[in-house]
Each structure stands twice: as C-alpha cells, then as structure tokens.
Amino acid sequence: MSTPEQHTSADQMTSAQKRHDQLTAAPDATEADAAPRIEVSEHDGNTRIDVAPEAPVRPGPGPGMPEADSEADPED
C-alpha cells in the first residue's frame, strides 16, 4: 500500500512555490518552464526589472525581423 503524496495548501506556499506549481502543472510541462525569466534589482530606491539573459522568450521583435535590425529605417 502506497502512502498519499504530501500537498501543501495554497496559503502555506510562498509566491515562488505557487509560480513553480502553476508553470509545471500542464501535462507536457518541464522544470525549464518554471525557470526565472526576469531579474529584479533595487538601485538608489529605484526598482529595475530586466529580462534574464537565459530567458528563452524575450520581448520585442525576434531575430531576422526587420524591426530587430538596428540599421533598418522605421519609415521604410
């Protein structure tokens, strides 16, 4: 006879645990799906949010898109 898994109630979980739980709940989800995508830091009272260097998805136009080319003229 196997023992039931221990589940932590939602109000006992930290926000990081809730995030991990939500991002890995899908049938084909992997641990990589729960990897951090942003870095938050505080400098002189200002909060800075950066996209993590290893984030698989980044905001803005992707590589090969004309908008991503720094030499592309936006008027073209």
C-alpha positions in Angstrom: 0.0 0.0 0.0 1.5 3.4 -1.0 1.3 6.5 1.1 -0.5 9.5 -0.3 1.6 12.4 -1.5 2.0 15.4 0.8 0.4 18.5 -0.6 0.9 21.9 0.8 -2.2 24.1 0.9 -2.1 27.2 -1.3 -2.0 29.6 1.7 1.1 27.8 3.1 3.1 28.2 -0.2 5.4 31.0 -1.0 4.8 33.0 -4.2 7.8 31.3 -5.8 6.3 27.9 -4.9 2.9 28.9 -6.3 4.6 30.2 -9.5 6.5 26.9 -9.9 3.4 24.9 -9.2 1.4 26.8 -11.8 4.0 26.7 -14.5 4.7 23.0 -14.2 1.0 21.9 -13.9 0.4 21.4 -17.6 0.7 17.8 -18.9 3.9 18.4 -21.0 5.5 21.0 -18.7 9.1 20.7 -17.7 11.2 22.3 -15.0 12.6 24.7 -17.6 9.1 26.1 -17.9 9.4 27.4 -14.4 12.8 29.0 -14.8 13.0 32.6 -13.9 12.6 35.0 -16.8 13.3 38.3 -15.2 15.7 39.8 -12.7 14.6 42.4 -10.2 17.1 44.7 -8.5 16.9 47.9 -6.5 19.3 50.8 -7.0 19.1 54.0 -5.0 15.4 53.5 -4.3 14.5 52.6 -7.9 13.3 49.2 -8.9 14.9 47.8 -12.1 13.3 44.8 -13.9 15.5 43.2 -16.6 14.8 40.2 -18.9 17.1 37.4 -17.7 19.9 36.7 -20.1 19.0 33.0 -20.3 15.2 33.6 -20.8 14.1 31.6 -23.8 11.5 34.2 -24.8 12.2 37.9 -25.0 10.0 40.9 -25.6 10.2 42.8 -28.9 10.8 41.7 -32.5 12.7 38.4 -32.9 16.0 37.8 -34.8 15.6 38.2 -38.5 12.7 40.6 -38.2 13.2 44.0 -40.0 12.3 45.8 -36.7 15.2 44.0 -34.9 17.8 45.3 -37.4 19.3 48.4 -35.8 20.1 49.8 -39.2 16.5 49.4 -40.6 14.8 52.7 -41.3 11.4 52.7 -39.5 10.0 54.9 -42.3 10.6 52.1 -45.0 
